[in-house]
Each structure stands twice: as structure tokens, then as C-alpha cells.
Amino acid sequence: MRIGIREQLGLLVLLTTLVALAVVAVATWVNNYNFVIGIRTSGLTLTASLYANQLNSNLRLLQSSVVAISTRIALQSALQRYNQGNNTDANWVRAATDMQSALSGGLSADMLLEAQIVSKNGTGVMGPYGLLNVTSPDIIGTIPLPSYLNANDTPVYLGDNGTGYPVELYPNLTFTSTVINSTFNMSNAFWDGTPLYPNSTILIGPWLINQTFGLLSLTVPVNNDSSILDTLGWITIVCSAQSIFALENSLEGLGATGQILIVAPHTPDQKLPSSVLNRGTMEANRTAAKQLDVHFVLPPLQNASRSTRHSARAYGMPNIPFTMQSYPAVLEAFTTRTGVPNNAGSYISTHNEENIQVSAGYALSMSPMVNWALIVEQSHGEVIAPIDHLRNVLVACVFGTVGFMLLVLLPLAHFSVRPIRRLREATKKTVEPYRYESEDGSGNPRSSISESNDGLESGEEEGMTEAMTAEAKKEGLIRRISRWRGGNKKKDAQHRNRQPRQTFRIPGKVQDGKHVVHDELTDLTRTFNEMSEELMMQYERLEERVKERTRELEISKKAAEAANESKTAFIGNISHELKTPLNGILGMCAVCMQEEDHTKIKRSLGIIYDSGDLLLHLLTDLLTFTKNQMGQHLTLDEREFRLADVCSQVVSIFDKQAKDGSIKLLVSYQGPQDGLETANGAALHNGFGPYGTGRVRDMFLWGDQHRILQVIINLVSNSLKFTPPNGSVNVRIRCVGDAPEKAPSRKGSMHSKQSKISKGSKRPSPRASRRLGRVASDSSSSASASRGHERAKYSDTALHINANEPKAIPSIAVQERSSTPPPQNARVLLFDFEVEDTGPGIPETQQQRVFEPFVQGDIGLNKKYQGTGLGLSICSQLASLMKGSMTLESQEGVGSKFTMRIPLIFTKERADSTTGSGMNSRRNSTTLAPEVDGNVSPQRKRSSSELSIDGDPVPPGLNGFDTPAKPRLVGLSQPFFAATSPLESPDKQLAAIERVAAQAAQSGDKVRVLVAEDNQVNQEVVLRMLKLEDIYDVTVAKDGQEAFELVKESMEQRKFFNLIFMDVQMPNLDGIQSTRLIREMGYSAPIVALTAFAEESNVKECMDSGMDFFLPKPIRRPQLKQVLKRYCTTILEAAEDLPEKEARRPPDDEAVSPMT
């Protein structure tokens, strides 16, 4: 399918616009939706809470007014006299007058309408109408009672004698009497079966008089002022419910469709029944409350302009109760504690009792008299109206923009791709038949090719016939289908011989005028025209290029000879290095076979062990270098580290070697200002870095701590090896200053060079372009070769000659991303790591070659000092990997100074507990890292005079039990810092130990070990090493299949193996497959891998197969002890019986093998 670039461009722009609009629209929608919903939710919640507070205030005002009247002295005195037997009318005259003044005076004139006093035991002269009935004189004859008529059909008004005190507002109290003593009987009052107490309040109502007015009553006890427990009687006061009506009719904060609803439980006291309350709380149980009936305290407001959502329960309609679950907001208010004042909350989308979708806020009235819930209800459409408006705006913007883009894109795309179409027409001329039918049918070759091509076309043969041209045009899909269907191959070959022969032709130039705006297309057109000119020049320069290629071949020949010369010298050198430990091994073995003294035999075996260890280190370094040579690249593990830790590690490693050789080892820190003269002419030594970084030694940097330490250890090891006694080795870490910003890389491509030329006012001629092309090529190669001064200095060495040969030197080209990101916008500082010694120095003729592989100072040095000649080569490679360089300054008879300059990121500075930027190795202990000499204990105590490098402990080196989490550093036997992650988790270790203990307890025998090993020598080694650890019950399997069968047999006989040592490479069934089969069989005890493959991938493969630990060959006794200590806890430590010297000796595999 072919789609023109114009259509592609239009679709791309349209798609990009749509994606951008979609992203903006979605982000705007989500943000504004959440914002509006949050505002609406909080608004409903706040409004409901405020109105609930107002309702609670109104109820408390009524209650306090009624309680205040019950405490009036005239009323209490009359009740006391009545209770003492005074039942005359004169007893109540003063009380009636006082009550009328209380009802009609002050703020209570419009609220308190009439009162009725009842005795404490229900007796009185007025019978069921109480002891005293009082009506406010302000309302007599003004409030007609609905459904009440006199005998003459005249209305009954509130306050009329008899029927003017409606029974709907007066509670029917019942009384009981309890004898307290001979002189006092306590009267107990009940209402609807509920006992009343001295602080009880009964609220009845509201009782509707009309649509805008109603009455309610409050009944409280008249308690003796001298004793609250002495109830003199009960008073019921009828109040106006106008404040509640005013609250329900409020419109503030309700929008255009909001209304206030007051909902109460459908019970006589308008409280939640005890059957729905959670035990011990006043909170309703949600499940029980769902079926509880509730009703509206006042009829919902009906207004066509605001709300008709409750027409079935409006004024004039029966107030039918409904269940709580039919109105989720009511259920939520009574059953859920929101933690907000008044238990307020809200629903953006819910439904009311008539199943109409609404938005509601709810809150509870906290009055103890009733359990009322206040609901603020609004139309759902009004609440989400801003969301709907936003949606419409976004949709309109998206579709409007799409329509506008469709109108504008097509014309713009058409004019934008015109240069591309011109370029396409020009490129059609690059490959054509000798005779191509032109568009005008003239049959002449295209005339747009430059005049330079005339010479190329003059030797062409005569064109093909029209029949052959027509046959060529038929070549295409039909021919491919016929070949696919198995056509005759011979005919295809004949046809291919007859098809038109094509030839490369230099493309013609594209018409290019002046441009106001320059873009990629104008650059492409200009580059295309320049390319056409360059092609012509290349044809002219063919002979010159042949000579240039000949010179390159000569250079390659010299490089091959230099490499061959270096490797020949290396063969002799490495032969000597390998034969030296082999001589010790073979010679001491011959001595041991003739010795009978056990002490001498043991000493000879120690020499054999040390020689084997040296041989292992040599082989490890060679294999590592070979792996790098084959393209397995090194990587950087960059993380934050403290600069002082590097020096403390160096000092702890080489302190004893320096003392034994009577060499003074010094480590110092210097800043950019160190060495400058002060005002009095003295040299400045303050050890401070650039401004804002603090002391150099206290800096925390971002880089590969292991690689830096590897380079320094190699350099210090070489210096100590070549420095004579009473000499000195100085290690200086200098902060040079801020690293310069990198200039943009330049490549010698025709495009970049021609682009720079095009910015000038004049255009170069073809000959000038040719010269510039050569200059660009030369400058590109020289720029990469002259990164530092040492590159120019060593430009004629094999290391430089072979720089572009992929197999000439180890390839270090990969820098993996760190597991943790580096700090943002941090300062990059340049550091010089210098190692200067007072050794014999290096001749100037050899200084150019010491950084090459397999090369040392000279042949005499090779004979005098040990080494493979790989150390400095690897140091140089590591310096390049860390974006730095390695330089050498040496003078014969004076000494040498090696400097590694690398950039490091400054992260922070933290002051140490001590001061000083320099240190002497004689003042430092060696507890921070493994020692060069294995006879030195790593547990020596540090003195109080130690410098700040010992302030922070450095993790100990790896022992035979630890396994590094990263691959081994190239050129050394192990990393210098312990791995932070163990081979297996503590839970897994504990589980393995528990499995071994369980199986040992189940079998009741000693520890049983299975060794799967095919080599008889290795079998003997493992058996004897296990006997040294007091393990004698050992079974040997010659391959993985036999190991599997032995484990299966032991499980069937219930005689389990407590530990399995599994070789990885075995015949019939290897260790990986055997482990998987054993695990599938249900064997759960630990399995330890035994293999000479020690790469990280091998370790991972063993762990994935089900093994618990990895023990590399050759097996070291400390490593074996650690494995047995971990998985066989019942074995006593053999180390307790060792001599003190051997017990303090670190494992042999912890020794660092310095390189040359």
C-alpha cells in the first residue's frame, strides 16, 4: 500500500493534534471534575451542618425557656403546698398570675403560648386537665384549632376552657409510688411505657395548624430547687413551631432547586428505638435501621419553580412514613459516623424516597430531646451542571479544532512537500537503463544530468530495442508469481540474461533557489547537490584513494607486527610466570614423598598450597583478560562513596608490605589551592576543595569506587615492588577543580563539514570541497587520538596503532546504567589520583609501551620481578572507561609518577571526627580490608591516634562464605568491598537449617552427606576435607543419575541425606538436571553446587535449579567450614582446635594478587 508523503504528513499532524487535544481534554476533565465534585460535596456537607446547628439552637432555646419557667418560685411554692394538702383555689392564684406574666413577657411572648401543671401523682381538682391551666393573654381567641368545634359549631381557639388544650400536645402520663420511708413516698412518672427522670424532656409535635404554622409542646419536671431528686410535679408548655418552619423555608445556600427536609423516626418520642441501636452506643445498626420507618417532621415544600420532588407527602396529603433504606442519605445520617461536626456528610448522586435522583447533604440535630436528621436536597442536574458545561466545551473544542485542521492541513501539506517531490524526481535519475523512454517518447537519455557525466556516457553501448524495453516493463508481480509457482529455472536464468542491464549514473542537481527560511529540506537539497559534486570528485580521486589505502595497509602491517612482537614476548614471560609456581608444586611434592618428619611435610605442603594459590591467581587474571579480549565488556557500578574510604582501604592493604620492605607509604589529600604561596612565601596546604565542597578527604562522590580502588592498588603494588628499601611511595588525591563542559562531538562526515561551509557567504569549489573532505577526515581521526597529552606522546606504539582493531586490545565500551540514579544538577569535579615512587624509573624509550598488554619495563625487569604485564594496560582501559586518562612521568634514577585523571560527581561533604588531610601508613591499622600478606591478622586493634580514614568502618573483604553480588574486578582476585546482598535471604537460610535439623532428628543418626562428583581426585579431596570436619558418613555418586537414585532410595528408606554437594558438569545427568529432579521428588535439605564455573550467570543458573549455595573450585577449607556451619549446625567448629596462628590467619583466597 502506497500513501503519498503529503497524505502522511497531513495524517501525522492531524493525529498529533488529536493526541495533544485528547491529553489536554482528559487532564482538564479529570482535574476540573474532581475539583467541582469536591466543592459541591463540601458545600452540601457544610450547608447541612450549618442548618443542623441552627435547628439545634432553636430546640435548645425552647427547652431552656420551658425549664426556666419550671423553676419559678411561685409555681414551686404552690406545688409544695398542694403536696402538703392545700388544695384550695387561693393556693393557685399567685402561681397563675406569675405563669401568665412568664408566658407573655420577654422573648417568650411569641414562642410560649399556654401551660398546664400536673401533680407528681396525677391527682388534682381539674382532673385530666391538670392542677393549673394558664394561657398567654396575647393569643386568646387568635389561634383556631383544626378539627375542634364547639357545640354551636363555632371554632375552638387555643386557650379555651376544656377543649382549648388539645390532647394531641399533652402527654398521657402514668404514675407509680415507691415508699422511701415513713414520711416520704417517691412518685415515678411514665410516658408510653418509658420512665421519666428529673432531667427528662418530652417533645410532641409539631402539630400543624395550617401550611405555615404549627404547634409543639415540651413537658419537663418541676424539681424542687433545694433537691433535684424531689419532683414537685410536671409542666407542659405549648410553643410555637414558627422557628422550625422558618428553617425549612430558608433558601440561603440551596441554589435554584434546593430545599430543607427534617426527618424523624416514626415513634411517639421521635427517637430511635433501642432495638436498632448498637449495644452501649447511640449509633444505629445499619442492618436493623434499613427497615425502620421514618417520616417528615414538616411537610416538604412544594414550589413549581424549585421542587415538586415530594408531591406524595406535601401539605394536605397524608404524611406516610417510609423506610430509611428508601432514602440512602437518611440511612447514612443515622448509621454512619463521619467524624464531621453534627455527623455531616453528602451524596453527589443518590435518590429520595420517591426514587428521584438527587444530590443530598445530611446532618444530625444533636438535641437530646429528639433524633432528627436534617437533609439538604438539590437536583442532581443542578449540582453537576458545571461538569456538563465543561464536557460540552471540551467536545466543541476538540471537534472544532479537528475541523479547522482539516481545512488548513491539506493546502499546507501540499506546499510543504514540493521540495521533497523535486528531490524524488532528481533521485529517479540515479539508476536507469542505458536507453530509457523519456516522457516525450524521444528515446534519448535524460538531459538533466550534469555535463560532467558526458564522459561517462560516451562509452556506453547502443540502446536496447523497443521489444526488450517492453519486456522489461512486464517484469514485476506476474513474473514473481510465476517463479513462486515453480516455473522453469532455466527459462528464468535466460530471461535474466536478456533483461535490461542497469548502470549507476551520477544524479543531477535539484533546482534550488534562495530561501528565506532554512529547514531540514533545504539542508537535504543542498547536501544532495553537494553529494552529486562530491561523486564526480571521487571518480577523479580514484587513483589517489588507492595510494591512501596502500598507506593504510602498511600501517596495519606495522600494527600486526607490533602485536605479534608483544605477544611473542608475552608467551615467554607468561611461560616463566606459570612455571615458577609449578616448579614449587612439583619440587615440594618430590620432597614430601621422601620426607618422614611430619613438621617438614606440613611446611612443604604449605609451600605447595601457596604456589597453587599463586597459580590460580595468574590463571584467573589471564582468563579475565581473555574474556574482555573476546568482547565481553566491562561495566561501571556507579554509586555514592566516601573518598576517605578508598585511601583507608589502600593503607590497610599495603601497610605491612611497606613496613616489611622498609618503604615509607604516604597518603595525602590536596585541593586546587595547595602548593600556592601565601603572603609570607610559605606553601599553602589546607586540603580544601573548590568553594562550597569542603575538605577533599570528607567529600562524598558519585562514581565506581571499585574501579578507582583497583587502579590505585595496581599502581601502589607496582611502586612497592620496584621501590628499593628506605624509599617512599606517595599516594596523592588532588581535586583539580570543576570539570570543563564537554564540547559537542564532531564527526568527520561530509554532512557536518559541508553544513558548516554552507554558512559562509561563498560556496567552495569542487576542488576546495575535496580538500575540506580530506581535512575533515584527518581532523576526526586526530581528535579521537589526541584526547590527552599521553595519546600524542604514545602515538607510535602498538596500543595506538591498533586502536581501531577490534581484537588488538581489550574492548571496554559498555557503561551500564546504575541501579540508583545520580544526583541531579550536581557539580562535576576533576580528580588526579597520583602514585609517585622513588624507584629506578622507566627509560624514555620504554615509557611509550608500558601501557600495552604483556609489556613491562624491560627484559631485565621481567627476569627480576614477577608479573604478567597486564596491570598498567588494564589501568589505562579502566581510566578510559571512567571518561578519564592515564599519564606517566618518569626519570631514570629518580622515580616514576603515574596519574589517573577522571571526572567525579560531587554529592555532599561531611566533616570527620578528626582533622588533617595527610596520613602515614605507620599510624594506621589494617582492619579495613584484606592484607597483601596472608600472615597478617585482619583483627588488629586501631590506636587512638588513627586519622579520619578509620573513622567510618569499611565492610570487611569477602571470605569463603560471602559471594559477591557483582562480577570480579578485572585483574584482581576479588572485589575490595563486601557485597551488600547475601547469596540467599535469612529466611531461606533459617528454613534450610530447620530442614536439616528436622531430618537429623527424624533419622536419629549423625550427619549424612552425599557427594556427586565424577572425578576421582576431586572425590578424594572432598572426602578428606569432610573428614577434617568430623564428617565420616559420606556417600559418593559418580554422576547425576546415580545421585538422583541414591536420594530416591534414601527417601524411601527414611534415611535422609542432610546435605548434598553436587558437581555441575557430570556425565549421563549433569548437576543442574539432577537437582531439578531431586527437588521435584520432594527432597528439601540443602544442596550445594561444586563447580569450577564461577561466573555470575553460572551462580544464577544453579540457584534457579533449586540449589541453596554455590561453592567454587578449588575448594577452600574456610569456605567448606562456613557451608557446614550454616547448614549442619550440629557439627562442632573445628577451628576451636586449631593453633592460634592458623586460627587468626585469613582465608587464602582473600589475599590480593598485585599485578604488573
Rosetta blueprint (number, residue, H / E / L):
1 M L
2 R L
3 I L
4 G L
5 I H
6 R H
7 E H
8 Q H
9 L H
10 G H
11 L H
12 L H
13 V H
14 L H
15 L H
16 T H
17 T H
18 L H
19 V H
20 A H
21 L H
22 A H
23 V H
24 V H
25 A H
26 V H
27 A H
28 T H
29 W H
30 V H
31 N H
32 N H
33 Y H
34 N H
35 F H
36 V H
37 I H
38 G H
39 I H
40 R H
41 T H
42 S H
43 G H
44 L H
45 T H
46 L H
47 T H
48 A H
49 S H
50 L H
51 Y H
52 A H
53 N H
54 Q H
55 L H
56 N H
57 S H
58 N H
59 L H
60 R H
61 L H
62 L H
63 Q H
64 S H
65 S H
66 V H
67 V H
68 A H
69 I H
70 S H
71 T L
72 R L
73 I H
74 A H
75 L H
76 Q H
77 S H
78 A H
79 L H
80 Q H
81 R H
82 Y H
83 N H
84 Q L
85 G L
86 N L
87 N L
88 T L
89 D L
90 A H
91 N H
92 W H
93 V H
94 R H
95 A H
96 A H
97 T H
98 D H
99 M H
100 Q H
101 S H
102 A H
103 L H
104 S H
105 G L
106 G H
107 L H
108 S H
109 A H
110 D L
111 M L
112 L E
113 L E
114 E E
115 A E
116 Q E
117 I E
118 V E
119 S E
120 K L
121 N L
122 G L
123 T L
124 G L
125 V L
126 M L
127 G H
128 P H
129 Y H
130 G L
131 L L
132 L E
133 N E
134 V E
135 T E
136 S L
137 P L
138 D L
139 I L
140 I L
141 G L
142 T L
143 I L
144 P E
145 L E
146 P E
147 S E
148 Y E
149 L E
150 N L
151 A L
152 N L
153 D L
154 T L
155 P E
156 V E
157 Y E
158 L L
159 G L
160 D L
161 N L
162 G L
163 T L
164 G L
165 Y L
166 P L
167 V H
168 E H
169 L H
170 Y L
171 P L
172 N L
173 L E
174 T E
175 F E
176 T E
177 S E
178 T E
179 V E
180 I L
181 N L
182 S L
183 T L
184 F L
185 N E
186 M E
187 S E
188 N E
189 A E
190 F E
191 W E
192 D L
193 G L
194 T E
195 P E
196 L L
197 Y L
198 P L
199 N L
200 S L
201 T L
202 I E
203 L E
204 I E
205 G E
206 P E
207 W E
208 L E
209 I L
210 N L
211 Q L
212 T L
213 F L
214 G E
215 L E
216 L E
217 S E
218 L E
219 T E
220 V E
221 P E
222 V E
223 N E
224 N E
225 D L
226 S L
227 S E
228 I E
229 L E
230 D E
231 T E
232 L E
233 G E
234 W E
235 I E
236 T E
237 I E
238 V E
239 C E
240 S E
241 A L
242 Q H
243 S H
244 I H
245 F H
246 A H
247 L H
248 E H
249 N L
250 S L
251 L L
252 E L
253 G L
254 L L
255 G L
256 A L
257 T L
258 G L
259 Q E
260 I E
261 L E
262 I E
263 V E
264 A E
265 P E
266 H L
267 T L
268 P L
269 D L
270 Q L
271 K L
272 L L
273 P L
274 S H
275 S H
276 V H
277 L E
278 N L
279 R L
280 G L
281 T L
282 M L
283 E L
284 A E
285 N L
286 R H
287 T H
288 A H
289 A H
290 K L
291 Q L
292 L L
293 D E
294 V E
295 H E
296 F E
297 V L
298 L L
299 P L
300 P L
301 L L
302 Q L
303 N E
304 A L
305 S L
306 R L
307 S E
308 T L
309 R L
310 H L
311 S H
312 A H
313 R H
314 A L
315 Y L
316 G L
317 M L
318 P L
319 N L
320 I L
321 P L
322 F E
323 T E
324 M H
325 Q H
326 S H
327 Y L
328 P H
329 A H
330 V H
331 L H
332 E H
333 A H
334 F H
335 T H
336 T L
337 R L
338 T L
339 G L
340 V L
341 P H
342 N H
343 N H
344 A L
345 G E
346 S E
347 Y E
348 I E
349 S E
350 T E
351 H E
352 N L
353 E L
354 E L
355 N L
356 I L
357 Q E
358 V E
359 S E
360 A E
361 G E
362 Y E
363 A E
364 L E
365 S L
366 M L
367 S L
368 P L
369 M L
370 V L
371 N L
372 W L
373 A E
374 L E
375 I E
376 V E
377 E E
378 Q E
379 S E
380 H H
381 G H
382 E H
383 V H
384 I L
385 A H
386 P H
387 I H
388 D H
389 H H
390 L H
391 R H
392 N H
393 V H
394 L H
395 V H
396 A H
397 C H
398 V H
399 F H
400 G H
401 T H
402 V H
403 G H
404 F H
405 M H
406 L H
407 L H
408 V H
409 L H
410 L H
411 P H
412 L H
413 A H
414 H H
415 F H
416 S H
417 V L
418 R H
419 P H
420 I H
421 R H
422 R H
423 L H
424 R H
425 E H
426 A H
427 T H
428 K L
429 K L
430 T L
431 V E
432 E E
433 P E
434 Y L
435 R L
436 Y L
437 E L
438 S L
439 E L
440 D L
441 G L
442 S L
443 G L
444 N L
445 P L
446 R L
447 S L
448 S L
449 I L
450 S L
451 E H
452 S H
453 N H
454 D H
455 G H
456 L H
457 E H
458 S L
459 G L
460 E L
461 E L
462 E L
463 G L
464 M L
465 T L
466 E H
467 A H
468 M H
469 T H
470 A H
471 E H
472 A H
473 K H
474 K H
475 E L
476 G L
477 L H
478 I H
479 R H
480 R H
481 I H
482 S H
483 R H
484 W H
485 R L
486 G L
487 G L
488 N L
489 K H
490 K H
491 K H
492 D H
493 A H
494 Q H
495 H H
496 R H
497 N H
498 R H
499 Q L
500 P L
501 R L
502 Q E
503 T E
504 F E
505 R L
506 I L
507 P L
508 G L
509 K L
510 V L
511 Q L
512 D L
513 G L
514 K L
515 H L
516 V L
517 V L
518 H L
519 D L
520 E H
521 L H
522 T H
523 D H
524 L H
525 T H
526 R H
527 T H
528 F H
529 N H
530 E H
531 M H
532 S H
533 E H
534 E H
535 L H
536 M H
537 M H
538 Q H
539 Y H
540 E H
541 R L
542 L H
543 E H
544 E H
545 R H
546 V H
547 K H
548 E H
549 R H
550 T H
551 R H
552 E H
553 L H
554 E H
555 I H
556 S H
557 K H
558 K H
559 A H
560 A H
561 E H
562 A H
563 A H
564 N H
565 E H
566 S H
567 K H
568 T H
569 A H
570 F H
571 I H
572 G H
573 N H
574 I H
575 S H
576 H H
577 E H
578 L H
579 K H
580 T H
581 P H
582 L H
583 N H
584 G H
585 I H
586 L H
587 G H
588 M H
589 C H
590 A H
591 V H
592 C H
593 M H
594 Q H
595 E L
596 E L
597 D L
598 H H
599 T H
600 K H
601 I H
602 K H
603 R H
604 S H
605 L H
606 G H
607 I H
608 I H
609 Y H
610 D H
611 S H
612 G H
613 D H
614 L H
615 L H
616 L H
617 H H
618 L H
619 L H
620 T H
621 D H
622 L H
623 L H
624 T H
625 F H
626 T H
627 K H
628 N H
629 Q H
630 M L
631 G L
632 Q L
633 H L
634 L L
635 T L
636 L L
637 D L
638 E L
639 R E
640 E E
641 F E
642 R E
643 L H
644 A H
645 D H
646 V H
647 C H
648 S H
649 Q H
650 V H
651 V H
652 S H
653 I H
654 F H
655 D H
656 K H
657 Q H
658 A H
659 K H
660 D H
661 G L
662 S L
663 I L
664 K E
665 L E
666 L E
667 V E
668 S E
669 Y E
670 Q E
671 G L
672 P L
673 Q L
674 D L
675 G L
676 L L
677 E E
678 T L
679 A L
680 N L
681 G L
682 A L
683 A E
684 L L
685 H L
686 N L
687 G L
688 F E
689 G L
690 P L
691 Y L
692 G L
693 T L
694 G L
695 R E
696 V L
697 R L
698 D L
699 M E
700 F E
701 L E
702 W E
703 G E
704 D L
705 Q H
706 H H
707 R H
708 I H
709 L H
710 Q H
711 V H
712 I H
713 I H
714 N H
715 L H
716 V H
717 S H
718 N H
719 S H
720 L H
721 K H
722 F H
723 T L
724 P L
725 P L
726 N L
727 G L
728 S E
729 V E
730 N E
731 V E
732 R E
733 I E
734 R E
735 C E
736 V E
737 G E
738 D E
739 A L
740 P L
741 E L
742 K L
743 A L
744 P L
745 S L
746 R L
747 K L
748 G L
749 S L
750 M H
751 H H
752 S H
753 K H
754 Q H
755 S H
756 K H
757 I H
758 S H
759 K L
760 G L
761 S L
762 K L
763 R L
764 P L
765 S L
766 P H
767 R H
768 A H
769 S H
770 R H
771 R H
772 L H
773 G H
774 R H
775 V H
776 A H
777 S H
778 D H
779 S H
780 S H
781 S H
782 S H
783 A H
784 S H
785 A H
786 S L
787 R L
788 G L
789 H H
790 E H
791 R H
792 A H
793 K H
794 Y L
795 S L
796 D L
797 T L
798 A H
799 L H
800 H H
801 I H
802 N H
803 A H
804 N H
805 E L
806 P L
807 K L
808 A L
809 I L
810 P L
811 S L
812 I L
813 A L
814 V L
815 Q L
816 E L
817 R L
818 S L
819 S L
820 T L
821 P L
822 P L
823 P L
824 Q L
825 N L
826 A L
827 R E
828 V E
829 L E
830 L E
831 F E
832 D E
833 F E
834 E E
835 V E
836 E E
837 D E
838 T L
839 G L
840 P L
841 G L
842 I L
843 P L
844 E H
845 T H
846 Q H
847 Q H
848 Q L
849 R L
850 V L
851 F L
852 E L
853 P L
854 F L
855 V L
856 Q L
857 G L
858 D L
859 I H
860 G H
861 L H
862 N H
863 K H
864 K H
865 Y L
866 Q L
867 G L
868 T L
869 G L
870 L L
871 G H
872 L H
873 S H
874 I H
875 C H
876 S H
877 Q H
878 L H
879 A H
880 S H
881 L H
882 M L
883 K L
884 G L
885 S E
886 M E
887 T E
888 L E
889 E E
890 S E
891 Q E
892 E L
893 G L
894 V L
895 G E
896 S E
897 K E
898 F E
899 T E
900 M E
901 R E
902 I E
903 P E
904 L E
905 I E
906 F E
907 T E
908 K E
909 E E
910 R L
911 A L
912 D L
913 S L
914 T L
915 T L
916 G L
917 S L
918 G E
919 M E
920 N E
921 S H
922 R H
923 R H
924 N L
925 S L
926 T L
927 T L
928 L L
929 A L
930 P L
931 E L
932 V L
933 D L
934 G L
935 N L
936 V L
937 S L
938 P L
939 Q L
940 R L
941 K L
942 R L
943 S L
944 S L
945 S L
946 E L
947 L L
948 S H
949 I H
950 D H
951 G L
952 D L
953 P L
954 V L
955 P L
956 P L
957 G L
958 L L
959 N L
960 G L
961 F L
962 D L
963 T L
964 P L
965 A L
966 K L
967 P L
968 R L
969 L L
970 V L
971 G L
972 L L
973 S L
974 Q L
975 P L
976 F L
977 F L
978 A L
979 A L
980 T L
981 S L
982 P L
983 L L
984 E L
985 S L
986 P H
987 D H
988 K H
989 Q H
990 L H
991 A H
992 A H
993 I H
994 E H
995 R H
996 V H
997 A H
998 A H
999 Q H
1000 A H
1001 A H
1002 Q H
1003 S H
1004 G L
1005 D L
1006 K L
1007 V L
1008 R L
1009 V E
1010 L E
1011 V E
1012 A E
1013 E L
1014 D L
1015 N L
1016 Q H
1017 V H
1018 N H
1019 Q H
1020 E H
1021 V H
1022 V H
1023 L H
1024 R H
1025 M H
1026 L H
1027 K H
1028 L H
1029 E L
1030 D L
1031 I L
1032 Y L
1033 D L
1034 V E
1035 T E
1036 V E
1037 A E
1038 K L
1039 D L
1040 G H
1041 Q H
1042 E H
1043 A H
1044 F H
1045 E H
1046 L H
1047 V H
1048 K H
1049 E H
1050 S H
1051 M H
1052 E H
1053 Q L
1054 R L
1055 K L
1056 F L
1057 F L
1058 N L
1059 L E
1060 I E
1061 F E
1062 M E
1063 D E
1064 V L
1065 Q L
1066 M L
1067 P L
1068 N L
1069 L L
1070 D L
1071 G H
1072 I H
1073 Q H
1074 S H
1075 T H
1076 R H
1077 L H
1078 I H
1079 R H
1080 E H
1081 M L
1082 G L
1083 Y L
1084 S L
1085 A L
1086 P L
1087 I E
1088 V E
1089 A E
1090 L E
1091 T E
1092 A L
1093 F L
1094 A L
1095 E L
1096 E H
1097 S H
1098 N H
1099 V H
1100 K H
1101 E H
1102 C H
1103 M H
1104 D H
1105 S H
1106 G L
1107 M L
1108 D L
1109 F E
1110 F E
1111 L E
1112 P E
1113 K L
1114 P L
1115 I L
1116 R L
1117 R H
1118 P H
1119 Q H
1120 L H
1121 K H
1122 Q H
1123 V H
1124 L H
1125 K H
1126 R H
1127 Y H
1128 C L
1129 T L
1130 T L
1131 I L
1132 L L
1133 E L
1134 A H
1135 A H
1136 E H
1137 D H
1138 L L
1139 P L
1140 E H
1141 K H
1142 E H
1143 A H
1144 R H
1145 R L
1146 P L
1147 P L
1148 D H
1149 D H
1150 E H
1151 A L
1152 V L
1153 S L
1154 P L
1155 M L
1156 T L
